[in-house]
Structure formats: structure tokens, C-alpha cells
Amino acid sequence: MRSVPYDSRMFGLGIGELLVVLVIILVVFGAGRLPEVMGSMGKGVQAFKKGLREPPEIDVTPGDDAPDADTKSKPS
């Protein structure tokens, strides 16, 4: 028998535990809303993976160093 460096069960849960978790999710969200929730979760995972692949964006917006025209002092 070949040894694997990780637990072959998903998150350390067996089939029975996974079924209980799925039934609880079904009861909480309902059968009608479940596809919407799973779709949103899938989009979130895709966005997370995309964020990991892309380099971070650098914010180059100017600071408050230059005074605006409205904030200039008016002569008295």
C-alpha cells in the first residue's frame, strides 16, 4: 500500500459528515436559492484565483499636496 503525504479524506471529513454539512446548507439556503449561492461562490473563487495570478496594481493618485482652487485664501 502506498503512503500519501496528506489525508485522503476531504478536510478530514468522511462521506457521512459531508452529507450532513450538505443537508444543513440545503436547509439554511433552501433549494431555490442554492444554485445562486453556489454561482456566487464560484465567481468569488475565480476572482480570488485571478487576483493571485495578476501583479498588484499600484495606486498613483496624487495626494493632497497641491491646494485646490476653492481652498485658496481670498483677499480681505
PDB file with one MODEL, atoms N, CA, C and O in Angstrom:
MODEL        1
ATOM      1  N   MET A   1       0.848  -1.187   0.000  1.00  0.00           N
ATOM      2  CA  MET A   1       0.000   0.000   0.000  1.00  0.00           C
ATOM      3  C   MET A   1       0.887   1.242   0.000  1.00  0.00           C
ATOM      4  O   MET A   1       1.843   1.331   0.771  1.00  0.00           O
ATOM      5  N   ARG A   2       0.572   2.179  -0.852  1.00  0.00           N
ATOM      6  CA  ARG A   2       1.355   3.388  -0.997  1.00  0.00           C
ATOM      7  C   ARG A   2       0.898   4.459  -0.016  1.00  0.00           C
ATOM      8  O   ARG A   2      -0.300   4.694   0.142  1.00  0.00           O
ATOM      9  N   SER A   3       1.835   5.093   0.626  1.00  0.00           N
ATOM     10  CA  SER A   3       1.523   6.129   1.605  1.00  0.00           C
ATOM     11  C   SER A   3       1.481   7.495   0.925  1.00  0.00           C
ATOM     12  O   SER A   3       2.369   7.820   0.137  1.00  0.00           O
ATOM     13  N   VAL A   4       0.463   8.292   1.221  1.00  0.00           N
ATOM     14  CA  VAL A   4       0.360   9.648   0.682  1.00  0.00           C
ATOM     15  C   VAL A   4       0.690  10.634   1.788  1.00  0.00           C
ATOM     16  O   VAL A   4       0.407  10.364   2.955  1.00  0.00           O
ATOM     17  N   PRO A   5       1.289  11.784   1.444  1.00  0.00           N
ATOM     18  CA  PRO A   5       1.709  12.743   2.478  1.00  0.00           C
ATOM     19  C   PRO A   5       0.565  13.569   3.059  1.00  0.00           C
ATOM     20  O   PRO A   5       0.802  14.459   3.875  1.00  0.00           O
ATOM     21  N   TYR A   6      -0.662  13.290   2.653  1.00  0.00           N
ATOM     22  CA  TYR A   6      -1.795  14.050   3.159  1.00  0.00           C
ATOM     23  C   TYR A   6      -2.940  13.089   3.463  1.00  0.00           C
ATOM     24  O   TYR A   6      -2.922  11.932   3.044  1.00  0.00           O
ATOM     25  N   ASP A   7      -3.927  13.579   4.192  1.00  0.00           N
ATOM     26  CA  ASP A   7      -5.099  12.773   4.495  1.00  0.00           C
ATOM     27  C   ASP A   7      -5.962  12.688   3.241  1.00  0.00           C
ATOM     28  O   ASP A   7      -6.335  13.716   2.676  1.00  0.00           O
ATOM     29  N   SER A   8      -6.276  11.496   2.810  1.00  0.00           N
ATOM     30  CA  SER A   8      -7.008  11.330   1.558  1.00  0.00           C
ATOM     31  C   SER A   8      -8.457  11.771   1.666  1.00  0.00           C
ATOM     32  O   SER A   8      -9.114  11.982   0.647  1.00  0.00           O
ATOM     33  N   ARG A   9      -8.966  11.915   2.882  1.00  0.00           N
ATOM     34  CA  ARG A   9     -10.335  12.394   3.037  1.00  0.00           C
ATOM     35  C   ARG A   9     -10.367  13.909   2.914  1.00  0.00           C
ATOM     36  O   ARG A   9      -9.431  14.591   3.329  1.00  0.00           O
ATOM     37  N   MET A  10     -11.449  14.436   2.341  1.00  0.00           N
ATOM     38  CA  MET A  10     -11.574  15.872   2.134  1.00  0.00           C
ATOM     39  C   MET A  10     -11.727  16.590   3.468  1.00  0.00           C
ATOM     40  O   MET A  10     -12.696  16.353   4.188  1.00  0.00           O
ATOM     41  N   PHE A  11     -10.790  17.460   3.803  1.00  0.00           N
ATOM     42  CA  PHE A  11     -10.774  18.262   5.028  1.00  0.00           C
ATOM     43  C   PHE A  11     -10.883  17.387   6.276  1.00  0.00           C
ATOM     44  O   PHE A  11     -11.341  17.857   7.318  1.00  0.00           O
ATOM     45  N   GLY A  12     -10.474  16.137   6.185  1.00  0.00           N
ATOM     46  CA  GLY A  12     -10.558  15.244   7.318  1.00  0.00           C
ATOM     47  C   GLY A  12     -11.974  14.759   7.589  1.00  0.00           C
ATOM     48  O   GLY A  12     -12.235  14.197   8.652  1.00  0.00           O
ATOM     49  N   LEU A  13     -12.893  14.964   6.652  1.00  0.00           N
ATOM     50  CA  LEU A  13     -14.283  14.556   6.818  1.00  0.00           C
ATOM     51  C   LEU A  13     -14.564  13.328   5.961  1.00  0.00           C
ATOM     52  O   LEU A  13     -14.033  13.193   4.859  1.00  0.00           O
ATOM     53  N   GLY A  14     -15.382  12.460   6.465  1.00  0.00           N
ATOM     54  CA  GLY A  14     -15.808  11.301   5.701  1.00  0.00           C
ATOM     55  C   GLY A  14     -17.069  11.617   4.912  1.00  0.00           C
ATOM     56  O   GLY A  14     -17.547  12.751   4.926  1.00  0.00           O
ATOM     57  N   ILE A  15     -17.604  10.623   4.229  1.00  0.00           N
ATOM     58  CA  ILE A  15     -18.809  10.801   3.420  1.00  0.00           C
ATOM     59  C   ILE A  15     -20.005  11.191   4.293  1.00  0.00           C
ATOM     60  O   ILE A  15     -20.795  12.051   3.904  1.00  0.00           O
ATOM     61  N   GLY A  16     -20.142  10.582   5.443  1.00  0.00           N
ATOM     62  CA  GLY A  16     -21.268  10.891   6.329  1.00  0.00           C
ATOM     63  C   GLY A  16     -21.267  12.338   6.790  1.00  0.00           C
ATOM     64  O   GLY A  16     -22.302  13.004   6.782  1.00  0.00           O
ATOM     65  N   GLU A  17     -20.104  12.816   7.188  1.00  0.00           N
ATOM     66  CA  GLU A  17     -20.003  14.210   7.637  1.00  0.00           C
ATOM     67  C   GLU A  17     -20.279  15.185   6.506  1.00  0.00           C
ATOM     68  O   GLU A  17     -20.932  16.209   6.712  1.00  0.00           O
ATOM     69  N   LEU A  18     -19.783  14.873   5.305  1.00  0.00           N
ATOM     70  CA  LEU A  18     -20.045  15.744   4.160  1.00  0.00           C
ATOM     71  C   LEU A  18     -21.528  15.795   3.832  1.00  0.00           C
ATOM     72  O   LEU A  18     -22.050  16.858   3.496  1.00  0.00           O
ATOM     73  N   LEU A  19     -22.215  14.658   3.926  1.00  0.00           N
ATOM     74  CA  LEU A  19     -23.660  14.648   3.672  1.00  0.00           C
ATOM     75  C   LEU A  19     -24.408  15.494   4.698  1.00  0.00           C
ATOM     76  O   LEU A  19     -25.346  16.208   4.344  1.00  0.00           O
ATOM     77  N   VAL A  20     -24.004  15.420   5.963  1.00  0.00           N
ATOM     78  CA  VAL A  20     -24.649  16.230   7.000  1.00  0.00           C
ATOM     79  C   VAL A  20     -24.436  17.714   6.712  1.00  0.00           C
ATOM     80  O   VAL A  20     -25.371  18.504   6.846  1.00  0.00           O
ATOM     81  N   VAL A  21     -23.234  18.104   6.322  1.00  0.00           N
ATOM     82  CA  VAL A  21     -22.946  19.504   6.009  1.00  0.00           C
ATOM     83  C   VAL A  21     -23.779  19.953   4.810  1.00  0.00           C
ATOM     84  O   VAL A  21     -24.326  21.056   4.827  1.00  0.00           O
ATOM     85  N   LEU A  22     -23.886  19.129   3.778  1.00  0.00           N
ATOM     86  CA  LEU A  22     -24.675  19.490   2.606  1.00  0.00           C
ATOM     87  C   LEU A  22     -26.158  19.627   2.933  1.00  0.00           C
ATOM     88  O   LEU A  22     -26.827  20.511   2.398  1.00  0.00           O
ATOM     89  N   VAL A  23     -26.681  18.763   3.805  1.00  0.00           N
ATOM     90  CA  VAL A  23     -28.094  18.875   4.208  1.00  0.00           C
ATOM     91  C   VAL A  23     -28.317  20.163   4.990  1.00  0.00           C
ATOM     92  O   VAL A  23     -29.329  20.834   4.789  1.00  0.00           O
ATOM     93  N   ILE A  24     -27.398  20.519   5.871  1.00  0.00           N
ATOM     94  CA  ILE A  24     -27.538  21.767   6.637  1.00  0.00           C
ATOM     95  C   ILE A  24     -27.513  22.974   5.700  1.00  0.00           C
ATOM     96  O   ILE A  24     -28.296  23.908   5.869  1.00  0.00           O
ATOM     97  N   ILE A  25     -26.623  22.955   4.721  1.00  0.00           N
ATOM     98  CA  ILE A  25     -26.561  24.055   3.745  1.00  0.00           C
ATOM     99  C   ILE A  25     -27.863  24.136   2.968  1.00  0.00           C
ATOM    100  O   ILE A  25     -28.366  25.232   2.725  1.00  0.00           O
ATOM    101  N   LEU A  26     -28.414  23.005   2.576  1.00  0.00           N
ATOM    102  CA  LEU A  26     -29.679  22.978   1.844  1.00  0.00           C
ATOM    103  C   LEU A  26     -30.814  23.532   2.685  1.00  0.00           C
ATOM    104  O   LEU A  26     -31.666  24.253   2.166  1.00  0.00           O
ATOM    105  N   VAL A  27     -30.846  23.211   3.974  1.00  0.00           N
ATOM    106  CA  VAL A  27     -31.900  23.712   4.857  1.00  0.00           C
ATOM    107  C   VAL A  27     -31.751  25.215   5.066  1.00  0.00           C
ATOM    108  O   VAL A  27     -32.748  25.938   5.060  1.00  0.00           O
ATOM    109  N   VAL A  28     -30.532  25.693   5.248  1.00  0.00           N
ATOM    110  CA  VAL A  28     -30.311  27.114   5.523  1.00  0.00           C
ATOM    111  C   VAL A  28     -30.652  27.974   4.306  1.00  0.00           C
ATOM    112  O   VAL A  28     -31.357  28.975   4.435  1.00  0.00           O
ATOM    113  N   PHE A  29     -30.162  27.593   3.136  1.00  0.00           N
ATOM    114  CA  PHE A  29     -30.349  28.434   1.948  1.00  0.00           C
ATOM    115  C   PHE A  29     -31.596  28.077   1.149  1.00  0.00           C
ATOM    116  O   PHE A  29     -32.094  28.921   0.403  1.00  0.00           O
ATOM    117  N   GLY A  30     -32.107  26.890   1.272  1.00  0.00           N
ATOM    118  CA  GLY A  30     -33.283  26.484   0.517  1.00  0.00           C
ATOM    119  C   GLY A  30     -32.891  26.001  -0.868  1.00  0.00           C
ATOM    120  O   GLY A  30     -31.848  26.377  -1.402  1.00  0.00           O
ATOM    121  N   ALA A  31     -33.740  25.164  -1.437  1.00  0.00           N
ATOM    122  CA  ALA A  31     -33.440  24.555  -2.738  1.00  0.00           C
ATOM    123  C   ALA A  31     -33.467  25.577  -3.867  1.00  0.00           C
ATOM    124  O   ALA A  31     -32.717  25.438  -4.834  1.00  0.00           O
ATOM    125  N   GLY A  32     -34.305  26.592  -3.770  1.00  0.00           N
ATOM    126  CA  GLY A  32     -34.425  27.586  -4.841  1.00  0.00           C
ATOM    127  C   GLY A  32     -33.232  28.523  -4.914  1.00  0.00           C
ATOM    128  O   GLY A  32     -32.847  28.959  -5.998  1.00  0.00           O
ATOM    129  N   ARG A  33     -32.660  28.826  -3.789  1.00  0.00           N
ATOM    130  CA  ARG A  33     -31.575  29.809  -3.748  1.00  0.00           C
ATOM    131  C   ARG A  33     -30.197  29.155  -3.817  1.00  0.00           C
ATOM    132  O   ARG A  33     -29.197  29.849  -4.005  1.00  0.00           O
ATOM    133  N   LEU A  34     -30.128  27.853  -3.671  1.00  0.00           N
ATOM    134  CA  LEU A  34     -28.854  27.147  -3.637  1.00  0.00           C
ATOM    135  C   LEU A  34     -28.025  27.337  -4.912  1.00  0.00           C
ATOM    136  O   LEU A  34     -26.821  27.567  -4.800  1.00  0.00           O
ATOM    137  N   PRO A  35     -28.609  27.254  -6.132  1.00  0.00           N
ATOM    138  CA  PRO A  35     -27.794  27.490  -7.332  1.00  0.00           C
ATOM    139  C   PRO A  35     -27.205  28.903  -7.382  1.00  0.00           C
ATOM    140  O   PRO A  35     -26.079  29.091  -7.843  1.00  0.00           O
ATOM    141  N   GLU A  36     -27.964  29.890  -6.910  1.00  0.00           N
ATOM    142  CA  GLU A  36     -27.471  31.276  -6.874  1.00  0.00           C
ATOM    143  C   GLU A  36     -26.285  31.407  -5.921  1.00  0.00           C
ATOM    144  O   GLU A  36     -25.297  32.070  -6.239  1.00  0.00           O
ATOM    145  N   VAL A  37     -26.386  30.774  -4.757  1.00  0.00           N
ATOM    146  CA  VAL A  37     -25.307  30.831  -3.769  1.00  0.00           C
ATOM    147  C   VAL A  37     -24.063  30.143  -4.311  1.00  0.00           C
ATOM    148  O   VAL A  37     -22.957  30.665  -4.167  1.00  0.00           O
ATOM    149  N   MET A  38     -24.228  28.985  -4.930  1.00  0.00           N
ATOM    150  CA  MET A  38     -23.080  28.259  -5.475  1.00  0.00           C
ATOM    151  C   MET A  38     -22.442  29.024  -6.632  1.00  0.00           C
ATOM    152  O   MET A  38     -21.221  29.014  -6.784  1.00  0.00           O
ATOM    153  N   GLY A  39     -23.268  29.692  -7.454  1.00  0.00           N
ATOM    154  CA  GLY A  39     -22.732  30.510  -8.546  1.00  0.00           C
ATOM    155  C   GLY A  39     -21.916  31.680  -8.021  1.00  0.00           C
ATOM    156  O   GLY A  39     -20.852  31.994  -8.553  1.00  0.00           O
ATOM    157  N   SER A  40     -22.417  32.319  -6.981  1.00  0.00           N
ATOM    158  CA  SER A  40     -21.684  33.429  -6.368  1.00  0.00           C
ATOM    159  C   SER A  40     -20.379  32.944  -5.758  1.00  0.00           C
ATOM    160  O   SER A  40     -19.355  33.622  -5.845  1.00  0.00           O
ATOM    161  N   MET A  41     -20.418  31.771  -5.142  1.00  0.00           N
ATOM    162  CA  MET A  41     -19.203  31.218  -4.553  1.00  0.00           C
ATOM    163  C   MET A  41     -18.184  30.880  -5.644  1.00  0.00           C
ATOM    164  O   MET A  41     -16.987  31.106  -5.467  1.00  0.00           O
ATOM    165  N   GLY A  42     -18.652  30.347  -6.758  1.00  0.00           N
ATOM    166  CA  GLY A  42     -17.759  30.036  -7.877  1.00  0.00           C
ATOM    167  C   GLY A  42     -17.120  31.289  -8.460  1.00  0.00           C
ATOM    168  O   GLY A  42     -15.930  31.292  -8.778  1.00  0.00           O
ATOM    169  N   LYS A  43     -17.907  32.356  -8.602  1.00  0.00           N
ATOM    170  CA  LYS A  43     -17.357  33.624  -9.102  1.00  0.00           C
ATOM    171  C   LYS A  43     -16.326  34.191  -8.136  1.00  0.00           C
ATOM    172  O   LYS A  43     -15.320  34.763  -8.556  1.00  0.00           O
ATOM    173  N   GLY A  44     -16.578  34.031  -6.856  1.00  0.00           N
ATOM    174  CA  GLY A  44     -15.629  34.511  -5.854  1.00  0.00           C
ATOM    175  C   GLY A  44     -14.316  33.754  -5.914  1.00  0.00           C
ATOM    176  O   GLY A  44     -13.246  34.350  -5.793  1.00  0.00           O
ATOM    177  N   VAL A  45     -14.391  32.440  -6.102  1.00  0.00           N
ATOM    178  CA  VAL A  45     -13.175  31.627  -6.203  1.00  0.00           C
ATOM    179  C   VAL A  45     -12.405  32.007  -7.469  1.00  0.00           C
ATOM    180  O   VAL A  45     -11.178  32.103  -7.446  1.00  0.00           O
ATOM    181  N   GLN A  46     -13.123  32.222  -8.573  1.00  0.00           N
ATOM    182  CA  GLN A  46     -12.460  32.625  -9.819  1.00  0.00           C
ATOM    183  C   GLN A  46     -11.771  33.975  -9.654  1.00  0.00           C
ATOM    184  O   GLN A  46     -10.644  34.152 -10.116  1.00  0.00           O
ATOM    185  N   ALA A  47     -12.434  34.929  -9.001  1.00  0.00           N
ATOM    186  CA  ALA A  47     -11.828  36.241  -8.781  1.00  0.00           C
ATOM    187  C   ALA A  47     -10.605  36.128  -7.881  1.00  0.00           C
ATOM    188  O   ALA A  47      -9.614  36.827  -8.092  1.00  0.00           O
ATOM    189  N   PHE A  48     -10.667  35.255  -6.882  1.00  0.00           N
ATOM    190  CA  PHE A  48      -9.524  35.050  -5.991  1.00  0.00           C
ATOM    191  C   PHE A  48      -8.337  34.482  -6.760  1.00  0.00           C
ATOM    192  O   PHE A  48      -7.209  34.949  -6.599  1.00  0.00           O
ATOM    193  N   LYS A  49      -8.590  33.473  -7.599  1.00  0.00           N
ATOM    194  CA  LYS A  49      -7.513  32.881  -8.385  1.00  0.00           C
ATOM    195  C   LYS A  49      -6.938  33.892  -9.375  1.00  0.00           C
ATOM    196  O   LYS A  49      -5.727  33.922  -9.597  1.00  0.00           O
ATOM    197  N   LYS A  50      -7.795  34.718  -9.969  1.00  0.00           N
ATOM    198  CA  LYS A  50      -7.327  35.753 -10.897  1.00  0.00           C
ATOM    199  C   LYS A  50      -6.457  36.766 -10.163  1.00  0.00           C
ATOM    200  O   LYS A  50      -5.448  37.225 -10.698  1.00  0.00           O
ATOM    201  N   GLY A  51      -6.844  37.111  -8.951  1.00  0.00           N
ATOM    202  CA  GLY A  51      -6.060  38.041  -8.148  1.00  0.00           C
ATOM    203  C   GLY A  51      -4.696  37.481  -7.783  1.00  0.00           C
ATOM    204  O   GLY A  51      -3.727  38.231  -7.661  1.00  0.00           O
ATOM    205  N   LEU A  52      -4.613  36.174  -7.609  1.00  0.00           N
ATOM    206  CA  LEU A  52      -3.324  35.564  -7.297  1.00  0.00           C
ATOM    207  C   LEU A  52      -2.396  35.566  -8.506  1.00  0.00           C
ATOM    208  O   LEU A  52      -1.179  35.673  -8.356  1.00  0.00           O
ATOM    209  N   ARG A  53      -2.963  35.448  -9.698  1.00  0.00           N
ATOM    210  CA  ARG A  53      -2.144  35.398 -10.912  1.00  0.00           C
ATOM    211  C   ARG A  53      -1.644  36.774 -11.348  1.00  0.00           C
ATOM    212  O   ARG A  53      -0.527  36.890 -11.852  1.00  0.00           O
ATOM    213  N   GLU A  54      -2.453  37.815 -11.164  1.00  0.00           N
ATOM    214  CA  GLU A  54      -2.101  39.147 -11.637  1.00  0.00           C
ATOM    215  C   GLU A  54      -1.197  39.866 -10.635  1.00  0.00           C
ATOM    216  O   GLU A  54      -1.312  39.663  -9.426  1.00  0.00           O
ATOM    217  N   PRO A  55      -0.302  40.705 -11.146  1.00  0.00           N
ATOM    218  CA  PRO A  55       0.524  41.505 -10.222  1.00  0.00           C
ATOM    219  C   PRO A  55      -0.346  42.568  -9.543  1.00  0.00           C
ATOM    220  O   PRO A  55      -1.366  42.976 -10.100  1.00  0.00           O
ATOM    221  N   PRO A  56       0.039  43.011  -8.369  1.00  0.00           N
ATOM    222  CA  PRO A  56      -0.770  44.023  -7.677  1.00  0.00           C
ATOM    223  C   PRO A  56      -0.735  45.356  -8.416  1.00  0.00           C
ATOM    224  O   PRO A  56       0.283  45.741  -8.991  1.00  0.00           O
ATOM    225  N   GLU A  57      -1.868  46.046  -8.387  1.00  0.00           N
ATOM    226  CA  GLU A  57      -1.944  47.364  -9.017  1.00  0.00           C
ATOM    227  C   GLU A  57      -1.345  48.401  -8.065  1.00  0.00           C
ATOM    228  O   GLU A  57      -1.497  48.309  -6.846  1.00  0.00           O
ATOM    229  N   ILE A  58      -0.670  49.375  -8.641  1.00  0.00           N
ATOM    230  CA  ILE A  58      -0.056  50.431  -7.843  1.00  0.00           C
ATOM    231  C   ILE A  58      -0.919  51.678  -7.973  1.00  0.00           C
ATOM    232  O   ILE A  58      -1.211  52.128  -9.081  1.00  0.00           O
ATOM    233  N   ASP A  59      -1.321  52.226  -6.849  1.00  0.00           N
ATOM    234  CA  ASP A  59      -2.158  53.419  -6.834  1.00  0.00           C
ATOM    235  C   ASP A  59      -1.269  54.643  -6.992  1.00  0.00           C
ATOM    236  O   ASP A  59      -0.413  54.903  -6.146  1.00  0.00           O
ATOM    237  N   VAL A  60      -1.465  55.393  -8.066  1.00  0.00           N
ATOM    238  CA  VAL A  60      -0.641  56.571  -8.338  1.00  0.00           C
ATOM    239  C   VAL A  60      -1.470  57.851  -8.321  1.00  0.00           C
ATOM    240  O   VAL A  60      -1.115  58.823  -8.987  1.00  0.00           O
ATOM    241  N   THR A  61      -2.554  57.864  -7.579  1.00  0.00           N
ATOM    242  CA  THR A  61      -3.363  59.069  -7.497  1.00  0.00           C
ATOM    243  C   THR A  61      -2.591  60.136  -6.729  1.00  0.00           C
ATOM    244  O   THR A  61      -1.911  59.823  -5.752  1.00  0.00           O
ATOM    245  N   PRO A  62      -2.688  61.392  -7.160  1.00  0.00           N
ATOM    246  CA  PRO A  62      -1.952  62.447  -6.461  1.00  0.00           C
ATOM    247  C   PRO A  62      -2.517  62.672  -5.065  1.00  0.00           C
ATOM    248  O   PRO A  62      -3.717  62.518  -4.835  1.00  0.00           O
ATOM    249  N   GLY A  63      -1.655  63.029  -4.157  1.00  0.00           N
ATOM    250  CA  GLY A  63      -2.069  63.284  -2.779  1.00  0.00           C
ATOM    251  C   GLY A  63      -2.647  64.669  -2.621  1.00  0.00           C
ATOM    252  O   GLY A  63      -2.961  65.327  -3.614  1.00  0.00           O
ATOM    253  N   ASP A  64      -2.791  65.118  -1.411  1.00  0.00           N
ATOM    254  CA  ASP A  64      -3.339  66.447  -1.125  1.00  0.00           C
ATOM    255  C   ASP A  64      -2.231  67.485  -1.010  1.00  0.00           C
ATOM    256  O   ASP A  64      -2.368  68.442  -0.249  1.00  0.00           O
ATOM    257  N   ASP A  65      -1.134  67.316  -1.751  1.00  0.00           N
ATOM    258  CA  ASP A  65      -0.023  68.256  -1.694  1.00  0.00           C
ATOM    259  C   ASP A  65      -0.372  69.587  -2.369  1.00  0.00           C
ATOM    260  O   ASP A  65       0.008  70.646  -1.868  1.00  0.00           O
ATOM    261  N   ALA A  66      -1.080  69.549  -3.482  1.00  0.00           N
ATOM    262  CA  ALA A  66      -1.438  70.769  -4.210  1.00  0.00           C
ATOM    263  C   ALA A  66      -2.783  71.278  -3.712  1.00  0.00           C
ATOM    264  O   ALA A  66      -3.742  70.507  -3.672  1.00  0.00           O
ATOM    265  N   PRO A  67      -2.886  72.549  -3.332  1.00  0.00           N
ATOM    266  CA  PRO A  67      -4.169  73.091  -2.868  1.00  0.00           C
ATOM    267  C   PRO A  67      -5.134  73.263  -4.044  1.00  0.00           C
ATOM    268  O   PRO A  67      -4.725  73.568  -5.164  1.00  0.00           O
ATOM    269  N   ASP A  68      -6.395  73.064  -3.768  1.00  0.00           N
ATOM    270  CA  ASP A  68      -7.429  73.242  -4.785  1.00  0.00           C
ATOM    271  C   ASP A  68      -7.720  74.725  -4.953  1.00  0.00           C
ATOM    272  O   ASP A  68      -7.328  75.542  -4.120  1.00  0.00           O
ATOM    273  N   ALA A  69      -8.412  75.067  -6.038  1.00  0.00           N
ATOM    274  CA  ALA A  69      -8.761  76.462  -6.314  1.00  0.00           C
ATOM    275  C   ALA A  69      -9.747  76.992  -5.281  1.00  0.00           C
ATOM    276  O   ALA A  69      -9.735  78.182  -4.968  1.00  0.00           O
ATOM    277  N   ASP A  70     -10.610  76.110  -4.745  1.00  0.00           N
ATOM    278  CA  ASP A  70     -11.613  76.533  -3.777  1.00  0.00           C
ATOM    279  C   ASP A  70     -10.999  76.822  -2.402  1.00  0.00           C
ATOM    280  O   ASP A  70     -11.562  77.600  -1.632  1.00  0.00           O
ATOM    281  N   THR A  71      -9.887  76.226  -2.093  1.00  0.00           N
ATOM    282  CA  THR A  71      -9.321  76.378  -0.768  1.00  0.00           C
ATOM    283  C   THR A  71      -8.292  77.509  -0.666  1.00  0.00           C
ATOM    284  O   THR A  71      -7.749  77.756   0.411  1.00  0.00           O
ATOM    285  N   LYS A  72      -8.025  78.187  -1.771  1.00  0.00           N
ATOM    286  CA  LYS A  72      -7.073  79.315  -1.714  1.00  0.00           C
ATOM    287  C   LYS A  72      -7.668  80.430  -0.862  1.00  0.00           C
ATOM    288  O   LYS A  72      -8.878  80.657  -0.852  1.00  0.00           O
ATOM    289  N   SER A  73      -6.798  81.101  -0.165  1.00  0.00           N
ATOM    290  CA  SER A  73      -7.278  82.185   0.692  1.00  0.00           C
ATOM    291  C   SER A  73      -7.713  83.375  -0.163  1.00  0.00           C
ATOM    292  O   SER A  73      -7.036  83.752  -1.119  1.00  0.00           O
ATOM    293  N   LYS A  74      -8.838  83.949   0.195  1.00  0.00           N
ATOM    294  CA  LYS A  74      -9.376  85.097  -0.555  1.00  0.00           C
ATOM    295  C   LYS A  74      -8.878  86.376   0.110  1.00  0.00           C
ATOM    296  O   LYS A  74      -8.760  86.444   1.333  1.00  0.00           O
ATOM    297  N   PRO A  75      -8.590  87.381  -0.698  1.00  0.00           N
ATOM    298  CA  PRO A  75      -8.158  88.652  -0.102  1.00  0.00           C
ATOM    299  C   PRO A  75      -9.280  89.298   0.688  1.00  0.00           C
ATOM    300  O   PRO A  75     -10.441  89.237   0.281  1.00  0.00           O
ATOM    301  N   SER A  76      -8.950  89.916   1.811  1.00  0.00           N
ATOM    302  CA  SER A  76      -9.956  90.539   2.671  1.00  0.00           C
ATOM    303  C   SER A  76     -10.212  91.954   2.293  1.00  0.00           C
ATOM    304  O   SER A  76     -11.035  92.621   2.921  1.00  0.00           O
TER     305      SER A  76
ENDMDL
END
